[in-house]
Amino acid sequence: PSLRFCGSSLVSPQLQGPPDAALHSGLLSQYDGDSHSWMENYFVLLGDFTLQWFESEEALRKGCEPAGSTALSGYLLLSSPSEYAESLGRLCQGLAGDSPFADPPGEFLVFLFHPFRRHFCFCADSEGSRRIWRAALGDGIRYRSTELQRRDSPQAEAFLEAVRFYRQERGRYGAADLLLGPEPEILGNVLMEDLLPMLRSRVLPSIGGAERRRRQLWLQFLREVYGLVLGEISSQFEGLQKEKEKLQVELEKKIRPDLDQMLTLKDQIAGKLQAVVQGPAESCCAWGVEPHLAGVLEELVRPVSAGVEALRSLFAQRVDEMIGLARSSPVAVLRKELLALGRTAWQPQVMLPCYEEADVYRESLRGLEERFGFRGVTSLVLDAQNLMQQLMQNATHTFQQLSRQHLGRPPARRQLAHGLGKVKERVLKKFDHDSGSLRNRFAQEWLVRIFLPFLLKHLESSCK
């Protein structure tokens, strides 16, 4: 469902990309693991959500090369030392030790955690600054981590399905949080999942020294291994991309003559498989899934509904401000405000109160990991936030399109304000309809993602 108008009809656009300009910049203290000290750097979050840092703002203005940079895909944004210690403990298997970020210059900390890439700890100079940076970094993580899911193409779907099947063949179900990032990173995540138990058993015991030193060497070792893995995968994937069109043409030539026969055979096999699987599947659902279905559905609907309601209020508030301007400001000012309204979906600090509603999932669904083996809560949170951003972008675009009809030949100010009010009512009515449909689809899809791995695992012995 979409809110966009094209004449009198609706179209369904993809989510537009972020602005080309830098999204946020400013000073942050950063912990340097080599010198074990805090250093103040000037950070810039680019329009493609790459985070760069410079020695100073002056170095940026002079055109100096950045002191470092990182893409934000696959990172987890954490707000407290305890959250970071918990993630670190899971990765290091008991080597957590004391905090690696000693004597921070303040209390307004932000952590970026990735199991196989460099960790970051930042300290802002105020709570307001930390909140803005959290919003900007969270937007970057979401956008870079879900680029494949948002691509919505047969090729992307086929790739994600291939990764799921690869893991299912090894008895691993529910790949959700491994499927974050571009294709090479996803493949790297899956390969590191295969390597990690072996590395822990063979390498970790051989690392000597104090606990803190062992942990530091272990994390450094994982980064080196991941760098080698990702480099090799990226090289081979790039080569495959160059061959893809040729391979696709050859594949189509092979498939096309026998397509009808293949589809008929597929249906026959599917029918036979269904006859075998249906009984055990229904039995497993009856005792293992159905008793929990209503409760999980309620937990899925509540946060995304709260986020959508916050989104609706935010949109209505911004439009009301614009209608107020229509009673006293020139049309040129209104056109400028209309353009600003269209950028709302890409203003992280403005959207943050809506996005924060989805963070509730991290606590409310915590029990699903132990009961059903569900480890996809990060993907769930990001998916809910993507839904909110798409709704806001659609609503603001629709309001822009319909409002231009009134601004093209402006009537009296009172009539203009009345006309914009009518547009607002029309957009909100469509927003309510479409957001309801999207929430229902969101909940249904995530019910399948939560329970299907559990079902497949229990059917494996008899139905694999």
Buried (B, 14 or more C-beta within 10 A) or exposed (E): BBBBBEEEEBEEEEBEEBEEEEBBBBBBBBBEBEEEEBEEBBBBBBEBBBBBBBBBBEBBEEEEEBBBEBBBBBBBBBEEBEBBBEBBBEBBEEBBBEBBBEEBEEEBBBBBBBBBBEBBBBBBBEEEBBBBBBBBBBBBBBBBBBBBBBEEEEEBEEBBEEBBEBBBEEEBBBBBBBBBBBBBBBBBBBBBBEBBEEBBEEBBEEBEEEEBEBBBBBBEBBBEBBEEBBEBBBEEEEEEEEEEEEEEEEEEEEEEEEEEEEEEEEEEEEEEEEEEEEEBBEEBBEEBBEEBEEEBBEBBBBBBBBBBEBBBEBBBEBBEEBBEBBEEBEBEEBBEBBEEBBEBBBBBBBBBBBBBBBBBBBEBBEBBEEEBBBBBBBBBBBBBBBBBBBBBBBBBBBBBBBBEEBBEEBEEBEEBBBBBBEBBEBBBEBBEEBBEEBBEEBBEEBBEBBBBBBBBBBBEEEBE
